[in-house]
């Protein structure tokens, strides 16, 4: 009977009115308002029913449920209190904040976790001070979610609290603090985040790298370049991403070095990062990457050359296709890149390239001419010239 009753309660969430009517009928409430029916079921003797009802009321979001759910916070069952807190977190009503704050002191860690989650959604400044105390909770998950909640609150006091959370003994708390600081994008967070690049946990170092990239403050570049020596590849990849995001010219040379000695994943990241930096050395570096032995790196370089819209790109690519000593796949990639750029000024040069003796190269030249001009004369040079 319990399962059928819960199914009926959940059926009240259905968008299908016929399902809702069947659910009300099963609950002996045919024709009655579903919210009123659910509120009355909050007094059911079975905690599993009360839990299901609290959950559904939260998803419905009707403010009539606020006071009954607040009363449910005193329920003897831990999971019922959890669902009541979660539902109050989903309902948009100012009356919900203070009762949720009160649940940060619940005797059960799980309820405190739910309360911190709910406050993270609310983003209400009234919760800042109580969340400060939650940062000292004995349960690490409460501290981590309280840190997230503080990061969501638009209050100047939040910054120092998040910086303090970087000293927490639990890596998940520190990771959450780093992520929150990255979202706030406050330059005052740069130095603590640079320090976090040396955190003992590599996940924290990854998030610190990303956070510095999000803040985009040039003072972080030197520390990020040093972090390219991190022993974990995923940290180095995050660092490369951030260097591209900040876009400072001092990162160009270290990224070029990665194109020459890094593994394929790092070279791919370096190509993407270079694309975001405005510096004359970038074009030559991307041309170099066009010849990478890893196809996905070469293709990324090709896309980057198209996107940066530097006038030197066409000149360098066209000269490349006539370098007969150059490896075939590099010349082909140069032609394919010119096809993507679609600049009519290269048509005459591509027609000349039809004289090449290599079949696979000429095939790509024909494809490029067709893409740029919209015409197709195969590899007949005379027809293309006319």
N, C-alpha and C positions, 0 to 999 in steps of 0.2 A: 504493500500500500504506500510505503514511503516513496519508492521510486516513481510511482504513478503521480503522486502528489507533486513531487519536485518537477516532473515533466510538465505538469499542468501549469505550475508557477513559471517555469521557463517559457512556456507557450505564450504567456502574456507579453513577451518581448517581440513576438512575431509581427511582421508587417501585414500578414494575412489576417484580415478581420475574422474570417471563418475559424481560423485556428484559435484566435483570442476568445471567440464565443464558445468554442468547445471547451477551452480551458476553464472559463468561468462556470460553465455548466458542470464540469467535473468537480469544481470547488464549491458547488451549491451556491453560486453567486450569479446566476444568470441575470443579465440585464443591469448588473451593478457596475459602478465605476471601478476599473481595475486597480487604481492606486489605493482607493479606500479598502478594497478587498485585501490587498497586500499588507497594508498597514495593520489591519486586524489580525493577520497571520503572524505578525511579529511577536505575538503572545503565545504562539503554539508551544506545546510542551517539549516537542522534539527539537533539539538544537540544530539538527541538520536542516529542518524546515526553516527555522529562523535565519540560518546562514544563507540559504537559497533566496529567501525573500529579501534580505538586506542587499544581496548582490543585485537582484533584479531592480530593486528600487533605485539603486545607484545608476544603473544604465538607463532607466527611464528618465531620471533627472528632474522629477517634479519636486518643487520646493515644499509641497505639503508633507513630504517625507522627512524633512530636516529634523523637526522636533522628535518624532518617533525614533529616528536613527540615533539622535543624541541620547535619548533614554536607553537605547540598546547598548551604549558604551559601558553600561554598568552590568551587562550580562555576565553570568558566571562562567560561560564557555569562552575560552580563548579565541577560537576560530570565529565565533559569532562576533566578538568585539573587532577582530581583524576586518571582517566583511563590512561591519558598520563604519569603521574608519575609512576603508577604501571607498565606500559609496558616498560618504560625506565629502571625500576628496574630489569625486566626480561631479557633484552637484554644485552649480554656481550660485552661491548664496553667502553673503558675508557672515551669517550666523554660524557657519560651519568651522571657521578658522580656530576660534578659541577652544572649542571642545576637542578638536584634533590636537592642538598644542598640549592640552591636558594629558593626552594619551602617550606623550613622550615619557611620562613617568610611570606607565603601566608596569606591573611586576614582571610581565612576560616579555622577553626580548622580541618575539615575533610581532607582538602588537606594536611595540615601539618602532620596529622596522616599517610596518604598515603606516604608522603615523608620520614618520619621516618621508615616506613615499608620497603620501597625500599632500604634505606641505610643500614638497618639491613641485607638485603640480600647481598649487595655489599661488606661489610666488608672492606671498603677502608679507610686507615688511614687519607686521606684528609678530611674525614667527622668528625673526632674526635672533633675538636674545635667548628665547628658549632653545633654539637650535644650537646656540653657542654652548649651552650646557650639555646638549646631546653629543657634542664633539668629544666629550669626556666619558661617554657611555662605556661600560665594560664590554659591550658587544661590538665587534669591529664592523659588522654590517650596518648597525645603527649609525655608527660614526661615518661610514662611507656615504650613506644616503643623506645624512644630515649635511655632509659636505656638499653634495650635489644640490640639495635644497637651498643652502646658503648661496651657492653660485647662481641660482636662478633668481635671487632677490636683488632688485635694483636699489642698492644702498651702498654708499661709499665705505661703510664699516665692513662690508663683506670681504673686501680685498685682503685686509690684514688677517682675518680669520682663515681664509683660504691659504695664505702664505704659512700661517702657523700649522695648518693641517699637513703641510709638506714634511713636517717633522714626525708625523705619526709613525708608530712602530709597525703598522700594517700596510703592506704594499697596495692593497685595493683602495685604502683611504688616500694614500699619497697619489695614486693614479687618478682618482676622482678629483682631487684638488688641482692637479696639473691640468686636467681637461677643463675644469671650471675656469681656471685662470686664462686658458687659451680662448675661451668663449668671451670673456670680459674684455680682452684686447686692451688692457691697461699697461702702458709702458713701465709702470712701477713693478710689474710682475716679471719683467725680463730677467733681472739679476737672480731672483729665486729660481726661476725656470732654468737659467744657465747652470746654477748649482745642481738642479735636478738631472742634468745631463750626466752627472757622475753618480746617480743613485745606484745602489747595489742591485736593484731589480731592473732587468732589461725592458720590461713592459713600461715601467715608469719612465725610463729613458726614451722609449719610443714616443710616448705621449708628450713628454717635455719637448722633444724635437718638433712634433706637430704643433704644439701650442705656440712655440716661438715663430713658426711659420705663419700661423694665424694672426699673431700680433703684428708681424711684418716690420719689426724694428731693426734698423741696420746694425745697432750695437751688438746684436746676437750673432752676426755672421762669423766673426772670428772664432767664437766658441763652437759654432756648428761645424766649421771647417775642421777644427780639432777632433770633433766627434766622428768625423769620417773614418777615424782609425778604430772605432768601437769594434770589439771582437764579434758582435752579433750582426749578421747581415740585415736583419729587419730594422735594426736601429739605424744602420747606415742608409738604408732605403728611405726611412722617414726623414733623416737629415738632408738627403739630396732633395727630397720633395720640398722641404722648408727653404732650402737655399734658392730653389726656383721660385718659390712663392714670394720671398723677400726681394729677389731680383737685383741684388747688389753686384756690381762688376767684379768685386774682389773674389767672388765665388767662381768666376769663369775658368781660371787656370786649374784649380783643383778638380773641377768637373771635366775639363779636357783630359786631365791625367787619368781620370776614371775610364774615359772612352778608350784609353790605350792599354790599361792594365786591369780594369775591373772585370768581374764575371758578367755574363750576358744580362742578368737581371739589373745589376748596378749600371751597366752601360745604357740600358733602356731607360732607367730612371734619370740618368744624367742627360740624355737627349731631351727628355720632357722638361727637365729643369732649365737647360740652356735656352730652350725656346722662349722662356719667360723673362730672359735677361736681355736688356738692350745694350749691346756691346758689339763693336765691329768684329771681334774675334769669333763670335758665335757662328756666323755664316760658314767660315772655313771649317770650324769644328763639326758642324752638321754635314758638310760635304764629306768630311773624313768618315763620319759615322754611316754615310750612305753605303760605304763598302764593307760594313760589318758582316761578319760571317753568319751571324744570327739573323734570320730573315725578319723577325719581329723588331729587332733593333734598327735594321736598315729601313724597314717600312715606317717606323716612328720618325726616323730622320727625314724621310721623304715628306711625310705629313707636316713636320715642323718647318721645312724649307718652304712649303706652300703657304703656311699660315703666317710666317713672319713678314712676308711682303717686302723683303729687302731687294732693291734694284740689282744688287750684285749677284743675286741667286741665279738669274737667267744667264748672265755672262759666264759664271763659273760652270754651270751645268752644261751649257753648249760647248764650252772648251773641253769639257770632260769626255763628251761623246766622240770627239775626234782624236782622243789619245789612244792610239791603237795598241800601245803597250799595256794599257789598263785592263784589269780583269774584266771578262765579259759581263758578269753579273753587276758590276759597278756601272758600266756604261748603259746597260739595260735599265737599271734603277734611275739613272739620270734622265733617260728618255721618258720613263714612266712619270717622273716628277714633273717634267716639262709639260706632259699631257695634262696633268692635274692643274697646273697653273693656267693653261689655256691662253697664252699670250701669242697673238698672231705674228709678232715680230720674229718668232723662231721658225716659222714655216719654211722659209727659204733654206735655212740651215738644215732642217730635217730632211728636206728634199735632197740636199747634197749627201746626207747620210745614207740615202738609199743606195749609194754606190758601194757601201761596205760589203765585204765578202762573206760575212757571217750571217747565215740565214736567220737564226734566232733573234739577232739584233735588228735586222731589217723588218722582221715581223712586228717588233715593238715600235719601230719607227712608223710603220704604216698605221698601227693602232693609234699612235699619238697624232698623226696628221688627220686621221678621220675624226678624232675627238675634238681637235682644235678647229677644223674647217667645216665639219659636218658633211664632208664629201668622202668618196671612196674610189680611188683609182689603183688600189693594190700597190705593188712595188714598181709601177710603171712611172719612171722619173719624168719622161716627156709629157705625159698627160698631166701630172701634177704641176709641171712648169707652165703649162698652158692655162 
